[in-house]
Amino acid sequence: MTDIGDFTPAVEHRQRTGETEKMTVNVGVVDLGHVDLLVQEGFYSNRSDLMRTALRNQLALHADTVKQTVARRTLTVGLQHYSRADLETVVTAGQPLRVQVVGLARIAGDVTPELARAAIRSVTVLGAFQASPAVRRALADRIH
C-alpha cells in the first residue's frame, strides 16, 4: 500500500462475523474417518470446527514467517477498505495505489470503474477482494 501524505485508508485487523470465505478441502477417506471419530467423541462440535482449529494451529506455527513476509512485502493485514473519497484523494495526488492485502480488500460500491482504474495501479490480495462487477472488470488486467 502506498501512503499519500495524510491519506491512510481504514485498516481493520479483526475478523467480523459474516466476513468469512468458504474453502473446500479434499481429504482421503481415512483422514475423514479420523475427523468424524474426533467429532463423534466430542473433541470438536463438527468437521468445520476441527478444520478451523487445525488451520489456526498451523498459522500460529508459522506466525513468525508470516510476520516477516508481511513486513518485507509491505502488505496490509486485515480489512482494507477504499472509499470513493480515498480513491479521489489518490488520483488528485497523482500516485496510483498498489493494493497489497492479506485478508479482505474492499472497494466501496459507489466507486466507478473509471475512478478505480485511475486510482489503482495493481491489486494483490491473499484472501478476498470485494468490488462491484464493473470495477472488477475494469481492474481485471491489474489483479494478480
Secondary structure, 3 states (H helix, E strand, C coil): CCCECCECCEEECCCCCCCCCCCCCCCCHHHHHHHHHHHHCCCCCCHHHHHHHHHHHHHHHCHHHHHHHHHHCCCEEEEEEECHHHHHHHHHHCCCEEEEEEEEEEECCCCCHHHHHHHEEEEEEEEEEECCHHHHHHCHHHEC
